[in-house]
């Protein structure tokens, strides 16, 4: 682990807001890959989330870490967009996305939203702690090709499962592909929830959407 990466992760985990923001800005000013930097932020959030679930951290720490990551992503996102060139004018498809009920994390969701948007997709971002009924309403209203369920804490996995079951019960399951994402999501969780696929990062989410909507995946 590089010294900068290790230091940035430590600043975020230890709630050193000013130091984390300053280091992130310095790294980006020196040409550090913004996507790589955001991946370090996700690593830090993995640790924060683990401490929260073990009772070492509480909601204020969780929210403060989220604020730090939002600040850092605000610096990094324009650099990603600039590197990506001009955005496509015509929408390639629609994705309904949100963090499932019981979970307040949004940094991963926000990065996925951003990457999907700059790749030409329309994203209906429902936010955090999204009730099942809100997902159902959004699917009925926007008729997306893909539904993306985000969740960071392990308690979110059952929320994802219940959301997928409700989508099925509403007669909408065969109309959408469902992907899940979050800090500890893997193939076993995908099968548990009934989703079609899982993504480890924003680039995987983009590739999945491109594959499902008929466009050759390029990242």
C-alpha positions as YAML, in Angstrom:
chain: A
units: angstrom
residues:
- id: 1
  name: UNK
  ca: [0.00, 0.00, 0.00]
- id: 2
  name: UNK
  ca: [1.46, 3.34, -1.03]
- id: 3
  name: UNK
  ca: [2.14, 5.93, 1.66]
- id: 4
  name: UNK
  ca: [-0.41, 8.41, 0.24]
- id: 5
  name: UNK
  ca: [-3.11, 5.76, -0.08]
- id: 6
  name: UNK
  ca: [-2.50, 4.50, 3.45]
- id: 7
  name: UNK
  ca: [-2.46, 8.03, 4.88]
- id: 8
  name: UNK
  ca: [-5.65, 9.07, 3.08]
- id: 9
  name: UNK
  ca: [-7.51, 5.98, 4.28]
- id: 10
  name: UNK
  ca: [-6.28, 6.57, 7.82]
- id: 11
  name: UNK
  ca: [-7.38, 10.22, 7.78]
- id: 12
  name: UNK
  ca: [-10.88, 9.27, 6.69]
- id: 13
  name: UNK
  ca: [-11.18, 6.39, 9.15]
- id: 14
  name: UNK
  ca: [-9.96, 8.57, 12.02]
- id: 15
  name: UNK
  ca: [-12.34, 11.43, 11.08]
- id: 16
  name: UNK
  ca: [-9.51, 13.86, 10.25]
- id: 17
  name: UNK
  ca: [-11.64, 15.89, 7.85]
- id: 18
  name: UNK
  ca: [-9.31, 18.81, 7.07]
- id: 19
  name: UNK
  ca: [-6.30, 16.55, 6.60]
- id: 20
  name: UNK
  ca: [-8.21, 14.11, 4.36]
- id: 21
  name: UNK
  ca: [-9.54, 16.87, 2.11]
- id: 22
  name: UNK
  ca: [-6.15, 18.56, 1.86]
- id: 23
  name: UNK
  ca: [-4.34, 15.33, 1.00]
- id: 24
  name: UNK
  ca: [-6.94, 14.33, -1.58]
- id: 25
  name: UNK
  ca: [-6.64, 17.72, -3.27]
- id: 26
  name: UNK
  ca: [-2.85, 17.50, -3.24]
- id: 27
  name: UNK
  ca: [-2.90, 14.00, -4.74]
- id: 28
  name: UNK
  ca: [-5.25, 15.09, -7.53]
- id: 29
  name: UNK
  ca: [-3.25, 18.27, -8.20]
- id: 30
  name: UNK
  ca: [-0.20, 16.05, -8.63]
- id: 31
  name: UNK
  ca: [-1.95, 13.94, -11.27]
- id: 32
  name: UNK
  ca: [-3.27, 11.08, -9.15]
- id: 33
  name: UNK
  ca: [-5.94, 9.02, -10.94]
- id: 34
  name: UNK
  ca: [-9.29, 10.31, -9.58]
- id: 35
  name: UNK
  ca: [-10.99, 6.93, -9.96]
- id: 36
  name: UNK
  ca: [-8.18, 5.29, -8.04]
- id: 37
  name: UNK
  ca: [-8.48, 7.92, -5.34]
- id: 38
  name: UNK
  ca: [-12.22, 7.28, -5.03]
- id: 39
  name: UNK
  ca: [-11.50, 3.58, -4.69]
- id: 40
  name: UNK
  ca: [-9.32, 4.41, -1.68]
- id: 41
  name: UNK
  ca: [-12.27, 6.29, -0.22]
- id: 42
  name: UNK
  ca: [-14.37, 3.16, -0.60]
- id: 43
  name: UNK
  ca: [-11.68, 1.18, 1.23]
- id: 44
  name: UNK
  ca: [-11.84, 3.69, 4.08]
- id: 45
  name: UNK
  ca: [-15.62, 3.39, 4.18]
- id: 46
  name: UNK
  ca: [-15.30, -0.39, 4.42]
- id: 47
  name: UNK
  ca: [-13.33, 0.09, 7.63]
- id: 48
  name: UNK
  ca: [-15.72, 2.73, 8.98]
- id: 49
  name: UNK
  ca: [-18.69, 0.48, 8.24]
- id: 50
  name: UNK
  ca: [-17.02, -2.46, 9.97]
- id: 51
  name: UNK
  ca: [-16.37, -0.36, 13.07]
- id: 52
  name: UNK
  ca: [-19.99, 0.79, 13.02]
- id: 53
  name: UNK
  ca: [-21.30, -2.76, 12.87]
- id: 54
  name: UNK
  ca: [-18.98, -3.79, 15.71]
- id: 55
  name: UNK
  ca: [-20.24, -0.94, 17.89]
- id: 56
  name: UNK
  ca: [-16.98, 1.02, 17.82]
- id: 57
  name: UNK
  ca: [-18.47, 3.83, 15.73]
- id: 58
  name: UNK
  ca: [-21.96, 5.27, 15.81]
- id: 59
  name: UNK
  ca: [-24.22, 7.25, 13.47]
- id: 60
  name: UNK
  ca: [-22.36, 10.59, 13.90]
- id: 61
  name: UNK
  ca: [-19.09, 8.98, 12.76]
- id: 62
  name: UNK
  ca: [-20.89, 7.30, 9.88]
- id: 63
  name: UNK
  ca: [-22.37, 10.60, 8.74]
- id: 64
  name: UNK
  ca: [-19.09, 12.48, 9.14]
- id: 65
  name: UNK
  ca: [-17.25, 9.91, 7.04]
- id: 66
  name: UNK
  ca: [-19.94, 10.24, 4.39]
- id: 67
  name: UNK
  ca: [-19.55, 14.02, 4.37]
- id: 68
  name: UNK
  ca: [-15.79, 13.70, 3.92]
- id: 69
  name: UNK
  ca: [-16.22, 11.31, 1.03]
- id: 70
  name: UNK
  ca: [-18.78, 13.56, -0.61]
- id: 71
  name: UNK
  ca: [-16.35, 16.49, -0.33]
- id: 72
  name: UNK
  ca: [-13.54, 14.46, -1.86]
- id: 73
  name: UNK
  ca: [-15.74, 13.08, -4.63]
- id: 74
  name: UNK
  ca: [-16.78, 16.65, -5.41]
- id: 75
  name: UNK
  ca: [-13.14, 17.40, -6.16]
- id: 76
  name: UNK
  ca: [-12.53, 14.20, -8.10]
- id: 77
  name: UNK
  ca: [-15.67, 14.01, -10.24]
- id: 78
  name: UNK
  ca: [-14.93, 17.00, -12.53]
- id: 79
  name: UNK
  ca: [-11.55, 15.42, -13.33]
- id: 80
  name: UNK
  ca: [-13.24, 12.13, -14.25]
- id: 81
  name: UNK
  ca: [-15.74, 13.95, -16.42]
- id: 82
  name: UNK
  ca: [-13.00, 15.93, -18.16]
- id: 83
  name: UNK
  ca: [-11.05, 12.75, -18.89]
- id: 84
  name: UNK
  ca: [-14.17, 11.10, -20.26]
- id: 85
  name: UNK
  ca: [-14.64, 13.68, -22.98]
- id: 86
  name: UNK
  ca: [-17.99, 14.96, -24.17]
- id: 87
  name: UNK
  ca: [-21.12, 13.32, -22.88]
- id: 88
  name: UNK
  ca: [-23.45, 11.57, -25.27]
- id: 89
  name: UNK
  ca: [-26.53, 13.57, -26.09]
- id: 90
  name: UNK
  ca: [-29.04, 10.74, -26.41]
- id: 91
  name: UNK
  ca: [-29.84, 8.62, -23.37]
- id: 92
  name: UNK
  ca: [-28.83, 4.98, -23.79]
- id: 93
  name: UNK
  ca: [-31.36, 3.82, -21.23]
- id: 94
  name: UNK
  ca: [-32.83, 4.45, -17.80]
- id: 95
  name: UNK
  ca: [-31.65, 3.17, -14.43]
- id: 96
  name: UNK
  ca: [-33.55, 3.51, -11.15]
- id: 97
  name: UNK
  ca: [-31.03, 3.53, -8.33]
- id: 98
  name: UNK
  ca: [-31.11, 3.92, -4.56]
- id: 99
  name: UNK
  ca: [-29.69, 2.80, -1.22]
- id: 100
  name: UNK
  ca: [-32.16, 0.34, 0.30]
- id: 101
  name: UNK
  ca: [-34.11, 1.06, 3.47]
- id: 102
  name: UNK
  ca: [-32.16, 0.86, 6.71]
- id: 103
  name: UNK
  ca: [-28.89, 2.04, 5.13]
- id: 104
  name: UNK
  ca: [-27.72, 5.66, 4.97]
- id: 105
  name: UNK
  ca: [-24.58, 5.25, 2.87]
- id: 106
  name: UNK
  ca: [-24.42, 7.14, -0.39]
- id: 107
  name: UNK
  ca: [-20.80, 7.58, -1.50]
- id: 108
  name: UNK
  ca: [-20.76, 4.39, -3.58]
- id: 109
  name: UNK
  ca: [-24.22, 5.12, -4.95]
- id: 110
  name: UNK
  ca: [-23.20, 8.65, -5.90]
- id: 111
  name: UNK
  ca: [-20.10, 7.45, -7.75]
- id: 112
  name: UNK
  ca: [-22.15, 4.88, -9.67]
- id: 113
  name: UNK
  ca: [-24.74, 7.53, -10.54]
- id: 114
  name: UNK
  ca: [-22.05, 9.86, -11.83]
- id: 115
  name: UNK
  ca: [-20.31, 7.20, -13.92]
- id: 116
  name: UNK
  ca: [-23.58, 6.02, -15.46]
- id: 117
  name: UNK
  ca: [-24.57, 9.58, -16.32]
- id: 118
  name: UNK
  ca: [-21.29, 10.45, -18.05]
- id: 119
  name: UNK
  ca: [-21.63, 7.21, -20.03]
- id: 120
  name: UNK
  ca: [-24.95, 8.37, -21.43]
- id: 121
  name: UNK
  ca: [-27.59, 6.88, -19.15]
- id: 122
  name: UNK
  ca: [-30.49, 8.58, -17.43]
- id: 123
  name: UNK
  ca: [-30.32, 7.80, -13.72]
- id: 124
  name: UNK
  ca: [-33.27, 8.19, -11.39]
- id: 125
  name: UNK
  ca: [-31.49, 8.47, -8.03]
- id: 126
  name: UNK
  ca: [-33.95, 7.83, -5.21]
- id: 127
  name: UNK
  ca: [-31.42, 8.64, -2.49]
- id: 128
  name: UNK
  ca: [-30.77, 6.73, 0.73]
- id: 129
  name: UNK
  ca: [-32.94, 4.65, 3.09]
- id: 130
  name: UNK
  ca: [-35.40, 4.14, 0.23]
- id: 131
  name: UNK
  ca: [-38.67, 2.36, 1.14]
- id: 132
  name: UNK
  ca: [-39.67, -0.60, -1.00]
- id: 133
  name: UNK
  ca: [-42.82, 1.18, -2.16]
- id: 134
  name: UNK
  ca: [-40.72, 4.01, -3.56]
- id: 135
  name: UNK
  ca: [-38.75, 1.62, -5.75]
- id: 136
  name: UNK
  ca: [-42.00, 0.11, -7.03]
- id: 137
  name: UNK
  ca: [-43.46, 3.54, -7.81]
- id: 138
  name: UNK
  ca: [-40.29, 4.64, -9.60]
- id: 139
  name: UNK
  ca: [-40.24, 1.50, -11.76]
- id: 140
  name: UNK
  ca: [-43.87, 2.01, -12.71]
- id: 141
  name: UNK
  ca: [-43.34, 5.69, -13.48]
- id: 142
  name: UNK
  ca: [-40.00, 5.65, -15.29]
- id: 143
  name: UNK
  ca: [-40.04, 2.14, -16.85]
- id: 144
  name: UNK
  ca: [-36.29, 1.60, -16.45]
- id: 145
  name: UNK
  ca: [-34.33, -1.22, -18.03]
- id: 146
  name: UNK
  ca: [-32.21, -1.61, -14.88]
- id: 147
  name: UNK
  ca: [-32.77, -1.24, -11.14]
- id: 148
  name: UNK
  ca: [-29.67, -0.78, -8.99]
- id: 149
  name: UNK
  ca: [-29.88, -1.49, -5.27]
- id: 150
  name: UNK
  ca: [-27.09, -0.13, -3.10]
- id: 151
  name: UNK
  ca: [-26.29, -1.15, 0.45]
- id: 152
  name: UNK
  ca: [-23.18, -0.96, 2.57]
- id: 153
  name: UNK
  ca: [-24.12, -2.57, 5.87]
- id: 154
  name: UNK
  ca: [-24.85, -6.29, 6.16]
- id: 155
  name: UNK
  ca: [-28.35, -5.46, 7.37]
- id: 156
  name: UNK
  ca: [-29.01, -4.07, 3.91]
- id: 157
  name: UNK
  ca: [-28.87, -7.53, 2.34]
- id: 158
  name: UNK
  ca: [-32.27, -8.54, 3.68]
- id: 159
  name: UNK
  ca: [-33.64, -5.15, 2.60]
- id: 160
  name: UNK
  ca: [-32.36, -5.87, -0.91]
- id: 161
  name: UNK
  ca: [-33.98, -9.32, -0.85]
- id: 162
  name: UNK
  ca: [-37.31, -7.90, 0.29]
- id: 163
  name: UNK
  ca: [-37.14, -5.19, -2.36]
- id: 164
  name: UNK
  ca: [-36.52, -7.73, -5.13]
- id: 165
  name: UNK
  ca: [-39.36, -9.90, -3.81]
- id: 166
  name: UNK
  ca: [-41.70, -6.90, -3.82]
- id: 167
  name: UNK
  ca: [-40.72, -6.04, -7.39]
- id: 168
  name: UNK
  ca: [-41.58, -9.63, -8.34]
- id: 169
  name: UNK
  ca: [-44.89, -9.53, -6.46]
- id: 170
  name: UNK
  ca: [-45.81, -6.31, -8.27]
- id: 171
  name: UNK
  ca: [-45.41, -8.09, -11.61]
- id: 172
  name: UNK
  ca: [-42.41, -5.98, -12.62]
- id: 173
  name: UNK
  ca: [-39.53, -8.43, -12.24]
- id: 174
  name: UNK
  ca: [-39.52, -9.62, -15.84]
- id: 175
  name: UNK
  ca: [-39.35, -6.03, -17.07]
- id: 176
  name: UNK
  ca: [-36.08, -5.08, -15.40]
- id: 177
  name: UNK
  ca: [-32.60, -6.34, -14.69]
- id: 178
  name: UNK
  ca: [-31.53, -5.88, -11.07]
- id: 179
  name: UNK
  ca: [-27.98, -5.31, -9.92]
- id: 180
  name: UNK
  ca: [-26.73, -4.83, -6.38]
- id: 181
  name: UNK
  ca: [-23.63, -3.16, -5.01]
- id: 182
  name: UNK
  ca: [-21.99, -2.29, -1.74]
- id: 183
  name: UNK
  ca: [-18.97, -2.86, 0.43]
- id: 184
  name: UNK
  ca: [-19.46, -6.57, 1.16]
- id: 185
  name: UNK
  ca: [-21.63, -7.67, -1.75]
- id: 186
  name: UNK
  ca: [-20.54, -10.86, -3.50]
- id: 187
  name: UNK
  ca: [-22.01, -13.73, -5.52]
- id: 188
  name: UNK
  ca: [-23.56, -15.37, -2.45]
- id: 189
  name: UNK
  ca: [-25.37, -12.14, -1.56]
- id: 190
  name: UNK
  ca: [-26.52, -11.83, -5.17]
- id: 191
  name: UNK
  ca: [-28.19, -15.25, -4.96]
- id: 192
  name: UNK
  ca: [-29.60, -14.43, -1.52]
- id: 193
  name: UNK
  ca: [-31.28, -11.28, -2.80]
- id: 194
  name: UNK
  ca: [-32.46, -12.68, -6.13]
- id: 195
  name: UNK
  ca: [-30.61, -10.03, -8.15]
- id: 196
  name: UNK
  ca: [-29.29, -10.67, -11.65]
- id: 197
  name: UNK
  ca: [-25.75, -9.43, -11.00]
- id: 198
  name: UNK
  ca: [-23.53, -7.61, -8.54]
- id: 199
  name: UNK
  ca: [-20.91, -4.95, -9.07]
- id: 200
  name: UNK
  ca: [-17.73, -4.36, -7.10]
- id: 201
  name: UNK
  ca: [-17.29, -0.83, -8.42]
- id: 202
  name: UNK
  ca: [-18.79, 1.85, -10.65]
- id: 203
  name: UNK
  ca: [-17.03, 0.60, -13.79]
- id: 204
  name: UNK
  ca: [-18.61, -2.83, -13.34]
- id: 205
  name: UNK
  ca: [-22.02, -1.19, -13.00]
- id: 206
  name: UNK
  ca: [-21.46, 0.64, -16.29]
- id: 207
  name: UNK
  ca: [-20.34, -2.56, -18.02]
- id: 208
  name: UNK
  ca: [-23.39, -4.46, -16.78]
- id: 209
  name: UNK
  ca: [-25.74, -1.77, -18.06]
- id: 210
  name: UNK
  ca: [-24.02, -1.67, -21.43]
- id: 211
  name: UNK
  ca: [-24.26, -5.43, -21.74]
- id: 212
  name: UNK
  ca: [-27.92, -5.57, -20.74]
- id: 213
  name: UNK
  ca: [-28.93, -2.70, -23.01]
- id: 214
  name: UNK
  ca: [-27.24, -4.05, -26.08]
- id: 215
  name: UNK
  ca: [-24.19, -1.82, -26.21]
- id: 216
  name: UNK
  ca: [-20.76, -3.40, -26.19]
- id: 217
  name: UNK
  ca: [-19.20, -2.83, -22.79]
- id: 218
  name: UNK
  ca: [-16.18, -0.56, -22.86]
- id: 219
  name: UNK
  ca: [-14.50, 0.82, -19.79]
...
